[in-house]
């Protein structure tokens, strides 16, 4: 292997090492940010990501209940599913309203 080839190879290795180092630093910073989040922030993030799936599941359960359950149990099951959907919707609304309130409070404190 000639000297220029050795230098080029060393340069490629150094570049790869630099990229790996920056990836590790970025992952460490992301882990630090996640570790500093409060439980309510984590819950809000989880619900904002999965609420659509939960709502879809509840609607499917509701449809299943109306099609396959006997009439005596239908009212109770549908009432419970409706209660869960309503509660989930109110939780999502409070998350959205709470974020807006926190942003407004932060702006007021900066002024």
C-alpha positions as CSV (number, residue, x, y, z in Angstrom):
1,X,0.0,0.0,0.0
2,X,1.4,3.4,-1.0
3,X,1.7,6.4,1.3
4,X,-1.1,8.3,-0.3
5,X,-3.4,5.3,0.0
6,X,-2.5,5.0,3.6
7,X,-3.3,8.7,4.3
8,X,-6.6,8.4,2.4
9,X,-7.6,5.3,4.4
10,X,-6.6,7.0,7.7
11,X,-8.7,10.0,6.7
12,X,-11.7,7.7,6.0
13,X,-11.3,6.0,9.4
14,X,-11.0,9.4,11.1
15,X,-14.2,10.6,9.4
16,X,-16.1,7.5,10.4
17,X,-14.9,7.8,14.0
18,X,-16.0,11.4,14.1
19,X,-19.5,10.5,12.8
20,X,-19.8,7.7,15.4
21,X,-18.7,10.1,18.1
22,X,-21.3,12.7,17.1
23,X,-24.0,10.0,17.0
24,X,-23.1,8.9,20.5
25,X,-23.2,12.5,21.7
26,X,-26.6,13.1,20.1
27,X,-28.0,9.9,21.7
28,X,-26.7,10.9,25.1
29,X,-28.2,14.3,24.8
30,X,-31.6,12.8,23.8
31,X,-31.5,10.4,26.7
32,X,-30.7,13.4,29.0
33,X,-33.7,15.3,27.7
34,X,-36.0,12.3,28.1
35,X,-34.7,11.7,31.7
36,X,-35.6,15.3,32.6
37,X,-39.3,15.0,31.5
38,X,-41.9,14.9,34.1
39,X,-44.5,12.1,34.4
40,X,-47.2,14.3,33.1
41,X,-45.1,15.2,30.0
42,X,-44.4,11.5,29.4
43,X,-48.1,10.7,29.8
44,X,-49.1,13.5,27.4
45,X,-46.6,12.3,24.9
46,X,-47.8,8.7,25.1
47,X,-51.4,9.7,24.8
48,X,-50.9,12.0,21.9
49,X,-49.1,9.2,20.1
50,X,-51.5,6.3,20.9
51,X,-54.9,8.0,21.5
52,X,-56.0,7.3,17.9
53,X,-55.3,3.6,18.4
54,X,-57.2,3.6,21.7
55,X,-60.2,5.3,20.3
56,X,-60.3,2.9,17.3
57,X,-60.1,0.0,19.7
58,X,-63.0,1.3,21.7
59,X,-65.1,1.9,18.6
60,X,-64.4,-1.7,17.4
61,X,-65.3,-3.0,20.9
62,X,-68.5,-1.0,20.7
63,X,-69.4,-2.4,17.3
64,X,-68.6,-5.9,18.5
65,X,-70.8,-5.5,21.5
66,X,-73.7,-4.3,19.5
67,X,-73.4,-7.2,17.0
68,X,-72.6,-10.2,19.2
69,X,-73.6,-9.6,22.9
70,X,-77.1,-10.4,24.2
71,X,-79.5,-7.5,24.7
72,X,-79.3,-7.8,28.4
73,X,-75.6,-7.0,28.6
74,X,-75.5,-4.6,25.7
75,X,-76.5,-1.5,27.6
76,X,-74.0,-2.0,30.3
77,X,-71.1,-2.8,28.0
78,X,-71.9,0.1,25.6
79,X,-72.2,2.4,28.5
80,X,-68.8,1.5,29.9
81,X,-67.2,1.8,26.4
82,X,-68.8,5.2,26.0
83,X,-67.5,6.2,29.4
84,X,-63.9,5.2,28.5
85,X,-64.1,7.1,25.2
86,X,-65.4,10.2,26.9
87,X,-62.8,10.1,29.6
88,X,-60.0,9.6,27.1
89,X,-61.3,12.6,25.1
90,X,-61.4,14.8,28.2
91,X,-57.9,13.7,29.1
92,X,-56.7,14.6,25.6
93,X,-58.5,18.0,25.8
94,X,-56.9,18.7,29.2
95,X,-53.4,17.9,27.8
96,X,-53.9,20.3,24.9
97,X,-55.3,23.0,27.1
98,X,-52.6,22.4,29.7
99,X,-49.8,22.9,27.2
100,X,-51.3,26.1,26.0
101,X,-51.6,27.4,29.6
102,X,-48.0,26.4,30.3
103,X,-46.8,28.2,27.1
104,X,-48.8,31.4,28.1
105,X,-47.4,31.3,31.6
106,X,-43.9,31.0,30.2
107,X,-44.3,33.9,27.9
108,X,-45.7,36.1,30.7
109,X,-42.7,35.2,32.9
110,X,-40.3,36.2,30.1
111,X,-41.9,39.6,29.7
